[in-house]
Amino acid sequence: MYREKIREYYDHLSRSYRKVADYIMSNYYEVSFMTAAQLAYAVGVDTTTVVRFSQRLGYNGYPDLLHDIREQVKSEIYAAYEPKDLSPTDPAGAFIDRAKQEQHNLKQMLTHNPPEHIESIAAMFGKAKHVLLIAEGYAEAIAELTAQQLRHRGISAEAVTDDPVKKAATLMNLNADTLVIGVSATEYGGSVARALEFARAKNCATLGVVGSLASPVNRMSDKVVYAPTDVAGPLPSTIALVAALAALVQIASKDNPASVDRHLDSFKQAYQFLTQPESLAPTDMIDEEIRN
């Protein structure tokens, strides 16, 4: 299979070969209809590079690689239109059942959060000068990730751990310009609700992102985003919670195609600078800064 071969050889490929590999992995449906010349044009290399890339993976030429890609596309089409009957006890059946449950949770999230409700939440972000996320249990890691994403977009944000001492030290400095977001994956969330209660006493706006409407976070928040975490078994799903918080990051940062492009360009510049080979000794770098 071409995907396994690309993964196997990727670390040993040249830069131009990697460009071809990346394009194929991300756009294999389109590639299945492309000639070698068309693929080369799309990637920005010459046709010879595409042919040699195919040979580098162990194929006789591009037609053999194309055949493999088309077989992959064909199998996915058949799976979509002629699905096999699978038992929930089969690994593939369990995989499909879980994916369908996650799909149902996401649909429920959209139903419970209509446009006018999301607009009112966007207004909360518009008034806030700082965002504080409080979570417990399975949701703690998601809260920290969300805070990082907000900071990455230039928004003042932090996530506080469920440790009572650290939480108290953070909450004591709250002011009315802070939007406090409580995240709860289950019907529990008592300590998060208490933190929100304290935040409301400090005149902060509060937003709950909950996986269960039975959570006390639901009752202690000015506004609530419902992101169901229902799945079979004792552990909650976090898929809808992640999706909801990712959407809130996009709303808070007022993302649009132009701003996203600027953000990506700035990130790439910083990343390329930080990962370039060191060309100056530390003392030379200091001298360079002094001269500038």
N, C-alpha and C positions, 0 to 999 in steps of 0.2 A: 504494500500500500504506500502511495506516495507520501502521505503524512508521516508515517513512521520513518521513511527514508530521509525526509527533510529533517526531522528531529534528530536522527542519528548522525547526519553529516553536518548539521548547521554550524557547529562551533569551528569546523574546519573549512568552511566556505569563504571565498573572497568576498569583498564588499559588494561587488556587482552581482555575484551569485546570491548573496543574502537578499538583495533588493528583489530579485526574481522570486526567491523562496517566500519572502514576506507577502508579496503581492498575490501569489498563488494561494497561500494559506488563508488570506483575508477575503479573496474574491474568486474562489474556485468555481462558483456557478458561472460567472462571466467568462472565466478562463476556459471552461469546457466548450465554449463556442468560438474560441480564438485560434487563429493560426500562429505559428511561431513569430511571424513578422508583426502581427497585431499585438501579441503579448509584449514583444520587445519595445514597440512604440509606447504602449501603456506604461511600462516600467521606466523607460528612458535609457535603454541599452540597445546594442545592436543585435541583430537576429542570431549571429554566431554565438553570442553569449548565452542565449536561450537554449540553443542546441547543445552547447558544451555543458551547460548546467544540467540538462537532462542526462547526458552521458556521465556526469560527475556523480549522479545519484544511482548509476548502474543500469540505466536504460540504453537501448541501442540508439535512440534519438528522441526528438520531441514527440513524434506520433505515438510512441509507446507510453510516454508520460501522459499525454493527452488521453489515451485510452483508459489509464488508471483513474484519472480525474473524472472522466465521464462515467465510469463504473460507480464511483462514489456518489455522484449526483443522481444516477439512476436508482441506486439502492435507497437513497433518502426519499426520492419521489414515490417509490413503491411503498416504503414504510408509512408515508403520509396518506396515501390513497388506498392501500390494501394492508391495513395493520393486521398483524397476527394476533390470535387470541392467546393471551398470556395469563397464567395464574398469578395471583398476588404473592404466592410463595416463591415464584421464580425470581431470580435477581433482576431480570429485565422488567418483569411485571411490577416488582416493588419500586423500581426506578420510575416507571411510568406513572404509577399511582401517586407517588410523592410529588412528581412534577405537576400532575393534574390538581393535587390539593393546593400546591403553591399558586397555581394559576387561579384557582377559586379564591384564595385569600386576597390576591391582588385585585381581582374583580370586585370583591366585597369592599376593599379599601377605596376603590374609585366610587362605588355606590354611596358609601357613607361620608364622602368628602366632596360635595358638589362644588362647582366653580365659585359661587358666592361665599362659601365657607373658606375656601383657600384664599380668596381675595382679602378677607378679613384677617387671616393669618399673615399674609404678605404685609399688611399694614402694621402689624406688630413688629415685624423685622425692620420696617422702615423707620419706626420710632426709636428703636433700640441702638444704643451706642456700644453695648457689650452683650454677648450671649454666653450664658452659663448652662451647661448640660449636666444633669444629675441622673444617674441610673444605678441599678443594682443587678447583681446576678449576671445572667447571660447578656444583658443589654449594656454592661459597662464598656466592653470593648467597642461596641458600635458607637457609643457616645463619644469616646475618645477619638475614633476615626472621624466622626462628624466635625468635632472641634478642629481637628487638623485640616480638614477640607475647607472649613470656613476661614481659618487663618491663611490657608494657601491662596485664598481669593481676597486677602486684605481686610478681612472682617475680624474684629477683636472677639475672641472666643476661647473658652477653656472648658474642660470636663473635670469634674471633681469626683474623686473616688468615694466609695461608700464608707470609708473609715470615718468614724464620728468626729475625731479630733481635727482631721484635715477638712472635713465638711464644715464644721463649726467655724474654723479659721477663715474659710472662704465666705461663708454666709454672713459673718459679722460685718463684712465690708460692702455688702450690697447697697445699691442705691436705685432710685426709681428709673434710671436710664438702662437698667439691665433687664433683658428678657431671659427668664429662667425656664428651661425646657426640662421636664421630667420624663424619663423614658422607662417604661415598664413592659416587660414581655409577657407577664402572667397576671393572674387575678390578685396577686400579692402586691408588692410595691409599697408597703407601709412606710418604710423609712424615706422613700422618695416623696411620698405624699406629705410627710411631716416637714421635709425641707421646703416643699412648695408652700405649705401653710406659713412657714416663717418668712419666705420671700414675699408673700402677699402682705404680710404685716409690715414689711419694709417698702410697701407700695410698688413692688415690681410686677410687671406683667408676667403671667405664667401660661405656659403651653404644655399640654400633655401629649405624648406620643405613646399610645397604649396598644398592646396586643389583645387585651381583654377589657371589655367595658365594665367588668366587675372590679377592676383595679381601683383602689382608692385614689390613684392619681387622676382618674377620670373625674372624680367628684371635687378635687382640689384645684383644678386648672381652669383658667379663664376660657381657654379654647382647647379643643381636643382633636387630634388626628388619630383616627382609628385605623390600625394596621394589623389585621388578624394574624395570630400566630398559631392557629389551629392545625394540628397534625395528629395522627395516631401515635400513641405512646406517651411516655411521661415528660419528654423534653419538648419545649416549645420551638417552633420554627422562628427564624429571625429574618427571613427573606423579605417579608412585607415591611418590617421595621426599617431594614436597610434601605429599601426602595423609597419609603416615605421620607426618611431623613436626607437621603440623597436629593430628592425633589425639593426639600426645604432649603438645602444648600444652594441649589440652582435659583430658587426664588429670592433668597437673601442676597445673592451676589448679582441679581438682575442679569443673568446670562442671556446672551443672544449670539448669533453666529459671529458677529464682528468682535465682541468682547472675548469669546472663546478663542478665536484666532490670535488675538493679542496676548491672551494669557498663555497659550501654548508657545508662541514665539518667545515670550519672556522666559518661560520655563526652560525651553531648549537652549537659549543663550546662557543661562545660569548653569545648566547641567553640563553643557559642552566646556564651559570655562573651568568648572570644578573637576572634570574628568580628563582634561587634556594633560599630556605628559609634561612633567615639570621641566621647564626650559631655563629657569633661573635658580641659582642658589639662594637660600634665604637672605643672605646679606645683600646680594645683588638686587633682590626684590625690594628690600628696604631702601636701597639707594635709588632705585627706580621711582619709588613713591615720593621720596624727597625731591627728586628732580621735577616731578609733575606737580 
